[in-house]
Amino acid sequence: MEDRERLLRQWSEKLLETFELEGIEVDVDAVLALAGQAAHSVVRPAAPLTTFIAGYAAGMAVGIGQADSGTAMRSALRAAHAACPPVAGSEDRR
């Protein structure tokens, strides 16, 4: 599990560098939790779509000055979680 976390952190850092977003904190666990909820409560392909749209919404909020990046990301993740139907047979972790 440690290798996976390290690889995801490295990949995240590489992507942030690629898009010239160094210094942005990404809560990998929160993004993966949202992807998991979307995949299990909607359909599997909803995972990347949901995380992309949440990230886009956060970026737009920052771009128009509505919120700083941390607040925008937390708000977008919460909103996307709220939009997902609950996963059958599990407790709601929002």
Contacts in CASP RR format, 6 or more apart in sequence:
PFRMAT RR
TARGET T0000
AUTHOR 0000-0000-0000
METHOD contacts of the structure
MODEL  1
MEDRERLLRQWSEKLLETFELEGIEVDVDAVLALAGQAAHSVVRPAAPLT
TFIAGYAAGMAVGIGQADSGTAMRSALRAAHAACPPVAGSEDRR
5 28 0 8 1.000
8 28 0 8 1.000
8 32 0 8 1.000
9 28 0 8 1.000
12 26 0 8 1.000
12 28 0 8 1.000
15 21 0 8 1.000
16 22 0 8 1.000
16 23 0 8 1.000
16 24 0 8 1.000
16 26 0 8 1.000
24 69 0 8 1.000
25 69 0 8 1.000
25 70 0 8 1.000
26 73 0 8 1.000
27 73 0 8 1.000
27 74 0 8 1.000
27 77 0 8 1.000
30 74 0 8 1.000
30 77 0 8 1.000
31 51 0 8 1.000
31 77 0 8 1.000
33 81 0 8 1.000
33 93 0 8 1.000
34 50 0 8 1.000
34 51 0 8 1.000
34 54 0 8 1.000
34 77 0 8 1.000
34 80 0 8 1.000
34 81 0 8 1.000
34 84 0 8 1.000
35 47 0 8 1.000
35 48 0 8 1.000
35 50 0 8 1.000
35 51 0 8 1.000
36 47 0 8 1.000
37 81 0 8 1.000
37 84 0 8 1.000
37 87 0 8 1.000
37 93 0 8 1.000
38 46 0 8 1.000
38 47 0 8 1.000
38 49 0 8 1.000
38 50 0 8 1.000
38 51 0 8 1.000
38 80 0 8 1.000
38 84 0 8 1.000
39 46 0 8 1.000
39 47 0 8 1.000
40 87 0 8 1.000
41 84 0 8 1.000
41 85 0 8 1.000
41 86 0 8 1.000
41 87 0 8 1.000
41 88 0 8 1.000
42 50 0 8 1.000
42 84 0 8 1.000
42 85 0 8 1.000
50 80 0 8 1.000
50 84 0 8 1.000
51 80 0 8 1.000
53 80 0 8 1.000
54 76 0 8 1.000
54 77 0 8 1.000
54 79 0 8 1.000
54 80 0 8 1.000
55 73 0 8 1.000
55 76 0 8 1.000
57 72 0 8 1.000
57 76 0 8 1.000
57 79 0 8 1.000
58 69 0 8 1.000
58 70 0 8 1.000
58 72 0 8 1.000
58 73 0 8 1.000
58 75 0 8 1.000
58 76 0 8 1.000
58 77 0 8 1.000
59 69 0 8 1.000
59 72 0 8 1.000
61 67 0 8 1.000
61 72 0 8 1.000
61 75 0 8 1.000
61 76 0 8 1.000
62 68 0 8 1.000
62 69 0 8 1.000
62 72 0 8 1.000
66 72 0 8 1.000
67 75 0 8 1.000
78 94 0 8 1.000
81 94 0 8 1.000
82 94 0 8 1.000
86 92 0 8 1.000
END
